[in-house]
Each structure stands twice: as structure tokens, then as C-alpha cells.
Amino acid sequence: MILSNYVTTIGHTRYHFADLTALLGAASPRRSGDELAGVAAENEEQRIAARLVLADLPLTEFLHEMVVPYEDDEITRLIVDTHDAKAFAALASKTVGELREWLIDDLTTGSMIRAAASGVTPEMAAAVSKLMRNQDLVTAARKIRVVSAFRNTLGQEGTFSVRLQPNHPTDDPMGIAASTLDGLLMAAGDAVIGVNPASDHVEGTGEVLRLLDDIRSALGIPTQTCVLAHVTTTLELIAAGAPVDLCFQSIAGTQAANRGFGIDLSLLDEAHSATQSLARGTVGQNCLYFETGQGSCLSSNAHHGVDQQTLEARAYAVARRYEPLLVNSVVGFIGPEYLYDGKQITRAALEDHFCGKLLGLPMGLDICYTNHAEADADDMDAALTMAAVAGCNFIMGVPGADDVMLGYQATSFHDALYVRETLGLSPAPEFASWLEAQGIWAQGRIIDTPDSAFTTRVMALAGKDV
């Protein structure tokens, strides 16, 4: 049911938007994926017209008009059926524009925003982000702290964490161990030590998982490990008694796109229950790790004519169902067909981080680009700095910022050190204490010459004498 006529006039031109889906698409900042899908504004004047209409739209309208039909999509049903009317009451009288003003108001605190989180739908979050400048996205997200915990505590004020990503093209144990050592010596790995496996076979995935767990347990590292295999592979590993800390899965914002990933909510429910039953956490039991990214629904022809940023926000409805430890938007990984250049990637990173935090998620970012995108390391430096100022929970730590297995450019261990030292941030508290005990970290900085015995112990676990 459409409650409003989405119409405005600029000068002598009257702009009419057929429905909420068309309005949201036209209001989005320019990006190549929306143009590819045919849902973007035709020009900048039409984009401004859409934002004028959107700013005056009551938030209650999002509870009556769905961008993907309720009867066709289990994600829509999840959003509608779990909406918290009590939490929404504080916002129910506001328009989208008034929500923006409230979010960036100095009198609005992070605790106030967190209290309203379960009343905010993904479409509301996406809508308000379309009215915000980059600095607005930073200002609002910076207020919101979302803390999660497993073997350490992530997301606290004054902390900045790193996923140590020691990928290898052939899952070679010594290669993975060497990259893990490299990261640990530069204080990376508190978010997770997580490997993207070269193949998704249960046997090979299990070998990598046991290697990571051997390193973690032998060194007493207060962190968690993960092999980013498909959820069905992880379920098989759990059944076989493998040392699974976190269950990983890529997710998207429509049922059809998730079907393309080979998942649905019932499978995620099963995985969540199975992983929680292991109770391997020590300071918490947030045991799921999700990755998302703008363009995933379009790339699988499962976008229903909806703009990619709104669909990305809908993926966060899936994530928050499970109270995960980590949610990571892999911002520029799909390619320039969806986010063309550094400007579009940076904007998407800030949008995703803000929308995830607004919806109550422990958001991190893989600030990255493919080699055929119009982007470079300077673009990533700018995006990284703004994301860190915005309070991003974690980023990727990739040796040399170049993932030799996945073939894309991300952030390095050195980039994480730059953020920590420049902004005065620390690793997760339990991990920081461990680093200090190992002689790796002191007074807010890494130590240049740690004990060589530490290196020997790590590589010995991979079967190599040093």
C-alpha cells in the first residue's frame, strides 16, 4: 500500500517517483551498480528531488510499504515480524530528515541511539544515510559503541581491532603460519585469526582450522580463530569434533540472493545453535561471523529493482538476528561494476558502517579494491582514516595489503598500526595484555625487537625449524 504521492517540483520540472523503491534508488549517491541495474537517478537534479521528498517522508511509511514483498521474501518477513514497536515509539513521529537531525544532534547520545536500534528497520537506516554527508555518517556512527565478546572483548571505547588474514593460495601450513607470525608481531589478530580457504573441502578446511587452533592454544592467545568456509562445511566440522570457534557465512539482503549463497534462515539458525553449543568462548558467546558487501544481490540477479545500499542494509537484519561477534562489509571486493572508484568505495564504507551500527551490529570493514577499479592506496588511506574516526570496530590485516590468494588490495598490519598510533587506540584489552606479556606491545606501541623465541614457537607449530 502506497501512502504518499512521491512528488516534488524543482523550478519548472515536476518529479514523480512511482513508489518507495524508486524513491530510495533515486536518492542514493551515484554509484555504478545502481546505474547498471537501472535504478539510479537520471541526473543530479532528480537525485536532489528524491532527497527532498525522502526528507519529508514519515518513518511510519516504512512499516507499510515494503521494497521487497512480504509474501515473496523471508528477509522482509524477518524485518516486519521482529520489528520492536516499543523501541520505535521514540522515533515514530519523525520524518527521515528529522531522524538525521536527531542522530547528529549533540544532545543525542550513543545510548539513546542504541535504545532505539531494534525499532529501526534496515530501510529506515538506508533512507536516512542517503540524506547524510560523509561527516554526518562519521559523527553519528562515532557515538554508537556495539560491544561483542568471545575470548576477548571487541568494540569498547578506545579500542581498534584487526582480523589477521593469513591467506595462502594453496593453504600451505608454513605460509599461513608465517603470515600469522607476521601479524602477531605487529599486534594484529584480536578480532579473529581468519583464513579464507583455497578450497571448501571438509578435510582441507579442517587441517587449516586445527593449525590455527594449535597456534592459538599453544601460545595462549586470547582471540578466536575461523576458517571462512561455507556454513555447511563448518557444520560438518562441528559434527566431526573440530575446534570451531566461530561459524562464518556471507549473507545478503534478499532471500533469492541468500539462496545463491546456498543458505536460508533455517540453515543459519542450525549453524548458530550448533556453534553456540560448543561454548568455546571465555568472556562471551557471540560466535557468528558474517560478511556482506554492496552489489551482492545485483550480482546474483536477486535485487528486485532495489538499490544496492538499501539491500546491503537489509543484510544487517539477517546478521542482528544472531547477535554475531563480527560483521564485516567487504566494501570494494566485488569490483568497479558496483563501486566504480575510490570515492564510491569510501562512501559505501561509511554508509555500511553507519547503517550497521545504527541497527545494533558490531561493524568492521574490509576497506579494499580490486585491481581493475579506479582506486589506489591513497583512496584506502582516506577511507580507513574516516572509518577509524567513526569508531569502526575492526579492519583487515593482510600482509603487505595484497591478498595473494583472493587477488585484491586491502589494508595491512602497518595500516592498523597507523590508526592505533595516530588516534591513540589499543587492541582489545585481553589481547593487549597478552601482547605485553609476550614483549610485543608496550606503552601503546609495538616493540621493534621482540623475543626471537616467540618466532621459533610459532613456526615450529607449522612443522618448520627456525
C-alpha positions in Angstrom: 0.0 0.0 0.0 1.4 3.4 -1.0 0.5 6.1 1.5 2.1 9.1 -0.2 2.4 10.6 -3.6 6.2 10.9 -4.0 6.2 14.2 -5.9 8.1 17.4 -5.8 8.9 20.3 -8.1 12.2 22.0 -8.8 12.0 25.1 -10.9 9.6 24.2 -13.8 10.2 20.5 -13.5 7.9 18.1 -11.7 9.4 14.9 -10.3 7.3 11.9 -9.5 8.6 8.7 -8.1 6.5 5.6 -8.6 6.9 4.0 -5.2 9.3 3.8 -2.2 11.7 1.6 -4.1 12.1 4.1 -6.9 12.4 6.9 -4.4 15.2 5.2 -2.5 17.1 4.4 -5.6 16.9 7.9 -7.0 18.0 9.4 -3.6 21.2 7.3 -3.4 24.6 8.9 -4.1 25.9 8.0 -7.5 27.3 4.5 -7.9 28.0 2.3 -10.9 25.9 -0.7 -9.6 22.7 1.3 -9.4 23.3 2.6 -12.9 23.9 -0.9 -14.1 20.6 -2.0 -12.5 18.7 0.9 -14.0 17.6 2.2 -10.6 19.8 5.3 -10.2 18.7 8.9 -10.6 18.9 10.1 -14.2 20.8 13.3 -13.2 21.8 15.3 -10.2 18.7 17.4 -10.2 16.5 14.3 -10.0 18.7 13.0 -7.2 18.1 16.2 -5.2 14.4 16.0 -5.9 14.3 12.5 -4.5 16.1 13.6 -1.4 13.7 16.4 -0.8 10.8 14.0 -1.0 12.6 11.5 1.2 13.5 14.1 3.9 9.8 14.8 4.4 8.7 11.1 4.5 7.4 9.9 7.8 9.3 6.9 9.2 6.0 5.2 9.7 5.6 4.8 6.0 8.4 2.2 6.0 6.2 0.0 8.2 3.5 -0.1 5.5 5.3 -0.2 2.2 7.9 -2.9 1.6 10.7 -2.7 -1.0 10.6 -6.5 -1.4 7.1 -8.1 -1.0 6.4 -9.7 2.3 4.9 -12.8 0.7 7.9 -13.3 -1.5 10.9 -12.9 0.8 11.8 -14.3 4.2 14.1 -11.3 4.9 11.2 -8.9 4.6 9.1 -11.2 6.9 12.0 -11.2 9.4 12.2 -7.4 9.3 8.4 -7.0 9.7 7.8 -9.7 12.2 10.6 -8.8 14.6 10.1 -5.0 14.5 10.2 -3.6 18.0 7.3 -1.2 18.3 8.2 -0.1 21.8 11.8 0.9 20.8 10.4 2.6 17.7 8.0 4.8 19.8 10.7 7.4 20.4 11.1 7.9 16.7 7.6 7.3 15.5 6.7 10.9 15.0 9.8 11.7 13.0 10.4 12.1 9.3 13.5 10.7 7.6 15.0 14.2 7.7 14.2 14.7 11.4 15.8 11.3 12.1 19.0 12.7 10.5 18.9 15.8 12.7 18.3 13.7 15.8 21.2 11.4 15.0 23.8 14.2 14.6 22.4 16.4 17.4 24.9 16.9 20.2 22.2 16.1 22.8 21.6 12.7 21.2 23.9 10.1 22.9 25.0 6.7 21.8 22.9 5.1 24.5 19.8 6.8 23.2 20.6 5.6 19.7 21.2 2.0 20.9 18.0 2.0 22.8 16.1 2.7 19.5 18.1 0.2 17.4 15.6 -2.6 17.4 12.9 -0.2 16.3 14.8 0.9 13.2 14.2 -1.1 10.1 17.0 -1.5 7.5 15.1 0.6 5.0 14.9 3.4 7.5 18.6 3.2 8.2 19.4 3.2 4.4 17.0 6.1 3.8 18.5 8.4 6.5 22.0 7.6 5.3 21.1 8.9 1.8 20.5 12.4 3.3 23.8 12.4 5.2 27.2 13.8 4.1 30.3 11.7 4.9 30.9 13.8 8.0 27.4 13.1 9.2 27.9 9.4 8.8 31.1 9.7 10.8 29.5 11.9 13.5 26.5 9.6 14.1 28.4 6.3 13.9 31.1 7.6 16.3 28.5 7.9 19.0 27.5 4.2 18.8 29.5 1.5 20.5 28.5 -2.1 19.9 30.4 -4.5 22.1 30.7 -8.2 21.4 32.8 -10.9 23.1 34.2 -14.4 22.7 37.7 -14.9 24.1 38.2 -11.2 24.2 36.0 -8.1 24.2 35.7 -6.2 21.0 34.3 -2.7 20.2 34.9 -0.9 23.5 35.7 2.8 23.6 39.4 3.5 22.8 40.0 0.2 21.0 40.6 -0.7 17.4 40.9 -4.4 16.4 42.2 -6.3 13.4 41.3 -9.5 11.7 44.6 -11.2 10.9 44.1 -12.6 7.4 46.9 -15.1 6.6 45.5 -16.5 3.4 47.6 -18.7 1.1 47.0 -19.8 -2.5 47.4 -23.5 -1.6 46.6 -23.4 2.1 50.2 -24.2 2.8 50.7 -24.6 6.6 54.1 -22.8 6.7 52.8 -20.0 4.5 49.8 -19.5 6.8 51.9 -19.7 9.9 54.5 -17.2 8.6 51.7 -14.7 7.8 50.2 -15.3 11.2 53.5 -14.7 12.9 54.0 -11.5 10.8 50.6 -10.2 12.0 51.0 -11.2 15.7 54.4 -9.4 15.8 52.6 -6.3 14.6 49.8 -6.6 17.2 47.1 -7.9 14.7 44.7 -10.7 15.3 42.5 -9.6 18.2 39.3 -9.6 16.1 40.0 -13.0 14.7 42.7 -15.0 13.0 40.7 -15.9 10.0 41.7 -17.7 6.8 39.8 -17.8 3.5 40.5 -21.4 2.4 41.7 -22.0 -1.1 39.1 -24.8 -1.3 36.0 -25.6 0.6 36.6 -29.4 1.2 36.0 -30.5 4.7 39.3 -32.3 5.1 41.5 -29.4 3.9 39.4 -26.8 5.8 39.8 -28.9 9.0 43.5 -29.0 8.6 43.8 -25.2 8.4 41.4 -24.9 11.3 43.4 -27.2 13.5 46.6 -25.3 12.6 45.1 -22.0 13.7 43.8 -23.6 16.9 47.2 -25.2 17.6 48.9 -21.8 17.3 46.2 -20.0 19.4 46.1 -22.6 22.2 49.9 -23.3 22.3 50.6 -19.6 22.7 47.6 -18.9 25.0 46.3 -16.1 22.7 43.1 -14.6 23.9 41.4 -14.5 20.5 39.3 -16.6 18.2 40.1 -18.5 15.0 38.0 -19.1 11.9 38.2 -20.7 8.5 35.8 -18.9 6.3 34.3 -21.9 4.7 30.6 -22.3 3.7 28.3 -22.8 6.7 27.5 -26.4 5.7 31.3 -27.2 5.7 31.5 -25.8 9.2 28.5 -27.8 10.4 30.3 -30.9 9.1 33.4 -29.9 11.0 31.4 -29.4 14.2 29.9 -32.8 13.9 33.4 -34.3 13.4 34.6 -32.6 16.6 36.8 -30.0 15.0 37.8 -27.0 17.2 35.3 -24.5 15.7 35.3 -21.1 17.5 33.3 -19.0 15.0 30.9 -20.0 12.2 31.3 -17.9 9.1 28.9 -17.1 6.3 28.5 -14.5 3.6 24.9 -13.1 3.7 22.8 -10.7 1.5 19.6 -8.7 1.8 17.1 -10.8 -0.2 16.0 -14.4 0.1 16.9 -15.0 -3.5 20.5 -13.7 -3.1 21.0 -15.8 0.0 19.7 -18.8 -1.9 22.5 -18.1 -4.4 24.9 -18.4 -1.4 23.3 -21.7 -0.6 21.7 -20.6 2.6 18.4 -19.6 4.2 17.4 -18.5 7.7 16.7 -22.1 8.9 20.2 -23.1 8.0 21.7 -20.2 9.8 19.5 -21.0 12.8 21.0 -24.5 12.8 24.6 -23.2 12.5 24.1 -20.7 15.3 22.7 -23.4 17.6 25.4 -25.9 16.8 28.3 -23.4 17.2 26.9 -22.0 20.5 26.5 -25.5 21.8 30.3 -25.8 21.8 30.6 -23.0 24.3 34.2 -22.3 23.5 34.1 -18.6 24.4 35.6 -17.5 27.7 34.3 -13.9 28.1 31.3 -14.2 25.8 29.5 -16.5 23.4 29.0 -14.3 20.3 30.0 -17.0 17.9 29.0 -16.0 14.3 31.0 -14.0 11.8 29.2 -12.5 8.8 30.5 -10.8 5.7 28.4 -8.6 3.4 29.0 -6.1 0.5 27.1 -3.8 -1.7 26.3 -5.3 -5.0 25.9 -8.9 -3.9 22.1 -9.0 -4.7 22.6 -7.4 -8.1 25.5 -9.7 -9.0 23.1 -12.7 -8.5 20.2 -11.0 -10.3 18.3 -11.1 -7.0 17.8 -7.3 -6.3 14.1 -6.9 -7.1 14.8 -3.5 -8.6 16.1 -2.1 -5.2 19.2 0.0 -4.9 22.3 -1.8 -3.6 22.8 0.2 -0.5 19.3 -0.5 0.7 19.7 -4.2 0.1 23.0 -4.1 2.0 21.2 -2.6 5.0 18.7 -5.5 4.7 21.5 -8.0 5.1 22.1 -6.5 8.5 18.6 -7.6 9.6 19.8 -11.1 9.0 23.0 -10.5 11.0 21.4 -9.0 14.0 19.1 -12.0 14.4 22.1 -13.9 15.7 24.0 -11.4 17.8 27.3 -12.1 16.0 30.8 -11.4 17.2 31.8 -9.8 13.9 30.0 -8.2 10.9 32.3 -7.1 8.0 31.3 -5.2 4.9 33.9 -6.2 2.2 33.4 -2.8 0.6 35.2 -2.8 -2.8 35.7 -6.6 -3.3 33.0 -7.2 -6.0 34.5 -4.7 -8.4 34.0 -1.4 -10.3 30.8 -2.7 -11.8 29.2 -2.0 -8.4 31.5 0.7 -6.8 33.5 2.3 -9.6 36.2 4.3 -7.9 37.8 5.4 -4.6 35.1 8.0 -4.0 32.3 5.4 -4.3 34.1 2.9 -2.2 34.8 5.4 0.5 31.2 6.5 0.6 29.9 2.9 0.7 32.3 2.1 3.6 30.9 5.0 5.7 27.3 4.1 4.8 27.7 0.4 5.7 29.5 1.1 8.9 26.9 3.7 10.0 23.8 1.6 9.0 25.2 -1.5 10.7 25.9 0.4 13.9 22.5 2.1 13.8 20.9 -1.3 13.6 22.9 -2.5 16.6 25.7 -4.5 14.9 29.5 -4.8 15.8 30.6 -3.5 12.4 34.0 -3.8 10.8 35.2 -3.0 7.3 37.4 -4.7 4.7 38.5 -1.4 3.1 39.6 -2.8 -0.3 39.5 -2.6 -4.0 40.1 -4.9 -7.0 43.0 -4.2 -9.3 40.7 -3.1 -12.2 38.9 -0.4 -10.1 39.7 3.3 -10.3 41.2 3.3 -6.8 44.5 3.2 -5.1 46.2 3.1 -1.7 45.7 6.8 -1.2 41.9 6.3 -1.5 42.1 3.5 1.0 44.1 5.7 3.4 41.4 8.3 3.4 38.6 5.7 3.8 40.5 4.0 6.6 41.1 7.2 8.5 37.5 8.3 8.3 36.2 4.8 9.3 38.6 4.7 12.3 37.4 8.2 13.4 33.8 6.9 13.0 34.6 4.2 15.6 34.9 1.1 13.3 35.3 -2.0 15.4 37.9 -3.7 13.2 39.6 -3.9 9.8 41.5 -6.5 7.9 45.2 -7.0 8.4 46.7 -8.5 5.2 50.4 -9.0 4.7 51.6 -6.1 2.5 47.9 -5.1 1.9 47.9 -7.5 -1.0 45.9 -10.7 -0.6 47.8 -13.3 -2.7 45.0 -15.8 -2.6 41.9 -13.7 -3.3 43.8 -11.3 -5.6 42.6 -7.9 -4.2 44.1 -5.0 -2.3 43.1 -4.4 1.3 44.6 -2.9 4.5 47.8 -4.1 6.0 49.2 -4.7 9.5 51.0 -1.4 9.1 47.8 0.4 8.3 46.3 -0.8 11.6 49.3 0.4 13.5 49.0 3.8 11.8 45.4 4.1 13.1 46.2 3.0 16.6 49.2 5.3 16.9 47.6 8.3 15.3 44.3 8.1 17.1 45.7 6.7 20.4 43.7 3.4 20.2 44.6 0.0 21.6 43.8 -3.6 20.8 41.1 -5.5 22.6 42.1 -5.3 26.3 42.7 -9.1 26.9 44.7 -9.2 23.7 46.7 -6.1 24.6 47.7 -7.7 27.9 48.8 -10.8 26.1 50.9 -8.8 23.7 52.6 -7.0 26.6 53.4 -10.4 28.3 55.0 -11.6 25.0 57.1 -8.5 24.7 55.4 -7.3 21.6 53.5 -4.3 22.8 54.3 -1.6 25.4 53.0 1.9 26.2 50.7 1.9 23.2 53.2 0.8 20.6 54.7 -2.4 19.2 58.3 -3.2 20.3 60.7 -3.5 17.3 62.8 -6.4 18.6 60.6 -9.0 20.3 62.0 -12.2 21.8 63.1 -14.5 19.0 61.8 -17.5 20.9 58.3 -16.3 20.0 59.1 -16.7 16.3 60.5 -20.1 16.8 57.5 -21.4 18.7 55.0 -20.2 16.0 56.9 -21.7 13.1 57.5 -24.9 15.0 53.8 -25.4 15.1 53.7 -25.5 11.3 56.4 -28.1 11.2 59.4 -25.8 10.4 62.6 -25.4 12.4 63.9 -21.8 12.5 
